Amino acid sequence: MPSTETADATNMATVESEIVNAAFEREASISWQHYNETGLHLTGYEVLAWLETWGTDEEADPPQSHV
């Protein structure tokens, strides 16, 4: 049987994970609502191309959302 300390740490990790998941779901819901209202978005390719510039001499500004 796990110690009380181990069980407490496991429970704490579970609670923290649930909090992070709830925050992610909230943010995703807000983003989806915004997209449905405005049509503004970025493609995955646009984001990846931008991210690939990070840490280089040619680091780019974030791409602009578009319809």
C-alpha positions as CSV (number, residue, x, y, z in Angstrom):
1,M,0.0,0.0,0.0
2,P,1.4,3.4,-0.9
3,S,2.4,5.8,1.8
4,T,0.1,8.7,2.7
5,E,2.8,11.0,1.4
6,T,2.9,9.2,-2.0
7,A,-0.9,9.2,-2.2
8,D,-1.0,12.9,-1.3
9,A,1.5,13.7,-4.0
10,T,-0.5,11.6,-6.5
11,N,-3.7,13.4,-5.6
12,M,-2.0,16.8,-5.8
13,A,-0.7,15.9,-9.3
14,T,-4.1,14.8,-10.4
15,V,-5.7,18.0,-9.2
16,E,-3.1,20.1,-10.9
17,S,-3.6,18.2,-14.1
18,E,-7.3,18.7,-13.9
19,I,-6.8,22.5,-13.4
20,V,-4.5,22.7,-16.4
21,N,-6.9,20.8,-18.5
22,A,-9.8,22.9,-17.5
23,A,-7.8,26.1,-18.3
24,F,-6.9,24.7,-21.7
25,E,-10.5,23.7,-22.5
26,R,-11.7,27.2,-21.4
27,E,-9.1,28.9,-23.7
28,A,-9.9,26.6,-26.6
29,S,-13.6,27.3,-26.2
30,I,-13.0,31.1,-26.1
31,S,-10.8,30.8,-29.2
32,W,-13.4,28.7,-31.1
33,Q,-16.1,31.2,-30.2
34,H,-13.9,34.1,-31.5
35,Y,-13.2,32.2,-34.7
36,N,-16.9,31.5,-35.2
37,E,-17.7,35.2,-34.7
38,T,-14.9,36.7,-36.8
39,G,-13.5,34.0,-39.1
40,L,-10.0,35.2,-38.2
41,H,-7.4,32.4,-38.0
42,L,-3.9,31.3,-38.8
43,T,-3.1,28.1,-40.6
44,G,-0.8,25.5,-39.0
45,Y,1.7,26.1,-41.8
46,E,1.8,29.8,-41.0
47,V,2.4,29.2,-37.3
48,L,5.1,26.6,-38.0
49,A,6.9,28.9,-40.5
50,W,6.9,31.6,-37.8
51,L,8.0,29.3,-35.1
52,E,10.9,28.0,-37.2
53,T,12.3,31.6,-37.2
54,W,12.6,31.7,-33.4
55,G,16.1,31.9,-32.1
56,T,17.5,32.7,-35.6
57,D,18.9,36.0,-36.9
58,E,15.8,36.3,-39.1
59,E,13.3,35.9,-36.3
60,A,9.9,37.0,-37.7
61,D,7.1,38.9,-36.1
62,P,4.0,36.8,-35.5
63,P,1.8,36.4,-38.6
64,Q,-1.4,38.4,-38.8
65,S,-4.7,36.6,-38.5
66,H,-6.9,36.6,-41.6
67,V,-10.2,35.5,-42.8
